[in-house]
């Protein structure tokens, strides 16, 4: 069994999780040499930038040479690039563990995420594509300050601001837009220059991260929810496992609508009325998955079993409730 993790970044612990499952499963990683995952993986290589025309060709050739069985990306933008070339991987017997391309595009575009939630009748914060639209809603008293400013294709808290009045709205909207086009987000935003920033309703709420699990045929298996107690750079830094009963109905609805394979990471806001609001979705192992893993969940083990044509084993998704999990930052010397 050979599994390739693309855009693995700093999440070396994901490599550890897979290697702890099976000595027979070999873990391959790419794209940047200055990641701890390169030291932990069985094999590694430098791929072209995901925006490079040679990126997919490079991956296909690597998969052929190393007999890769499955690919998973840990970077949202990479998922859309891979999904756009899924047939090329299918032709050489490689399973892309993610979601249909339509779903990947919805996940990557927060405006489409908002529209998607409305279409399937799931609560979601009011969202606007322009200052003018937001101001009309404020004047009509359909939405109130504070509001959230964030990139349409954002991640990792780039360009994320809370605004309390009209002056801040204008200034921070422009600041967010500048940050978008001075970062890697400019590639996704290039076709939406005047609609690259979103203005979103701010909800007093408790935030949860859900791991919605489907099998490799897109059938719902379970959901593992975690309360996001503390955040750092847009990622869960301290999480708490909670019971999943109140989230099952919502999880099943999203599972059926997305038809994803494997894991769908979903950010949920439980507002003051205790309504569950869909905020964001990512079809990958997320920054809050380690909370579930440390509490007993073993998604990598189940994934390898699925790839080996075995049935779902619900024991792989049993977990302890009320477990706090945090992350540790460790210095690494490169020589």
Buried (B, 14 or more C-beta within 10 A) or exposed (E): BBBBBBBBBBBBBBBBBBBEBBEEBBBBBBBBEEBBBBEBBBBBBEBBEBEEEEBBEBBBEBBEEBEBBBBBBBBBBBBBBBBEBBEBBEEEEBBBBBBBBEBBBBBBBBBBBBEBBEEEEBBBBBBBBBBEEBBEBBEEEEBEEBBBBBBBBBBEBBBBBEBEEEEBBEEBBEBBBEBBEEBBBBEBBEEBEEEBBBBBBBBEBBBBBBBBBBBBEBEBBBBBBBBBBEBEEEBBBBBBBBEBEEBBEBBBBBBEBBBBBBBBBBBBBBBEEEEBBBBBBBBBBBBBBBBBBBBBBBBBBBBBBBBEEEEBEEEBBEBEEEBBBBBEEEEEEEE
